Amino acid sequence: MMKLSLSENIVRLRHEKKLTQEELADFMGVTKASVSKWEKGINTPDLLLLPQLAAFFDMTVDELIGYEAQLSSEQIRCQYAELTKDFASLPFEAVLEKTRSLAHKYYSCYPFLLQLCVLYWNHYMLGETKERQEILLQEALRWCDRILDNCNDVDVCNDAKVLKAGLLLQLGKAAEAIEVLEPSADTNRLTGQNAVLLVQAYQAAGEAEKARSYMQAKQYLDLMNLVGDAILTLSLNVNDVKQCEETIRRIKGVMELYHLQDLHPNLAAQFFYQSAVIYGVNGREEEALKALCQFEKCVGKLLMAEQIKLHGDDYFNLLDSWIERLPLGNMTPRDKSFIWQSIQESLAHPAFENIMKRDEFQRLVHRLTEKKDEYTGNVG
């Protein structure tokens, strides 16, 4: 049950203003005995007096009574899903106004505020100008700081720290991002062993099912991180064709073994796209087109799926309970409507300048357009 703190707040606020009970009573038009009973928790102010009392102390009624609106995990997911759909279908500024209203209403619900930061990070590019986009990123940055300053949940704070670093990087503040991340990114720290120790502890406690489930989730995340790291490695070695080719060869083997194009087509699409960019930059046109064809297959799975969501498969068959515990469950951070916009921007990359007029490239664009039209119902 939520504990309100009206009586304690009245005492504290009266002392901060250096007022006697009699002085507060005179302002409120009540007796000193009434104020005394308020502060002792024997009685509470009349409902009609609360707005006057809150105004006197220059705060909202919610702040006065100590009420902090909180959302359940399911409510957070529903709100996030609704906002992503709004961003895809409503005027941008209208959705921002709605989002800010929710942030104000649930300003002390830090898990929700964290997801609003994620929401802004995934949709800031809809701002019409760079200045407008930066305003949104700065706003999300302030929310991250509020979480880090006030939240007692270690997991939420750790996520807020990562988000803050990402937002700073997006704002061109690399040095500040390093300052946020570096202390906790030391690969020599013992924290890297916590997953192994937890699995061993589950085993020792006779909780074999928990051990298997946790280990499978870790293996899944390690796989996602391996491919994600490979994508970053390709971008860091864009002019080292030999290194990039070996990275592509090895990761393609891993992806094939784990059926990543079905398990996580979005991540697979990112890998094939980055591979195509590497080949394109280095004048390897045929390889670039082959990689783009693989990219197309993955994107097609996303466009034609009834709903994009995280899932396991026959091998990763214990993921459901872990996915359900994620802040957004099996939801994706963006609505499917944004896929086509991302595709258009991706295919306009300068790395593909030499192949854009080739028939193979044009046919690929046409096929993706057909899938997009089929998804949106824009046929004919």
Number of C-alpha atoms within 10 A of each C-alpha: 3 9 9 15 14 22 22 16 16 23 18 13 14 16 12 10 10 10 13 14 19 16 15 19 17 13 11 17 10 14 14 17 12 17 25 18 14 18 21 15 13 10 13 16 17 8 8 8 13 18 16 14 19 17 12 13 16 11 12 14 17 16 15 23 18 17 15 16 13 17 16 11 17 12 12 20 20 13 17 22 18 12 21 22 15 17 21 17 11 11 10 16 12 11 18 16 11 12 18 14 12 15 19 12 14 17 19 19 19 25 24 25 24 22 21 23 23 19 20 22 20 15 20 18 15 15 15 10 9 11 10 13 19 17 14 20 24 16 16 25 23 14 21 26 16 18 25 20 10 11 17 11 12 10 11 19 22 14 18 27 21 15 20 26 23 20 26 20 15 14 15 11 13 15 11 13 21 14 11 17 15 9 8 12 10 11 8 7 9 8 10 11 9 10 13 13 11 15 19 15 14 16 15 11 10 11 13 15 12 15 19 15 19 21 17 18 20 15 13 16 12 12 16 17 13 14 23 15 13 20 23 13 15 22 15 11 13 18 14 12 16 11 13 22 15 11 18 20 10 12 17 17 12 15 19 11 9 17 15 20 19 17 17 21 20 18 18 26 25 17 26 24 22 25 26 26 27 26 25 23 19 15 15 15 17 14 16 25 22 16 22 23 19 18 25 20 17 22 24 18 18 22 22 15 12 10 12 19 14 15 16 16 12 7 10 16 12 20 19 16 12 14 18 14 11 12 17 18 17 17 20 14 17 20 20 20 17 14 15 17 10 10 16 13 9 14 17 11 13 12 19 22 12 13 17 17 10 10 10 16 18 13 11 16 17 12 14 20 15 15 21 20 15 14 17 12 9 10 10 5
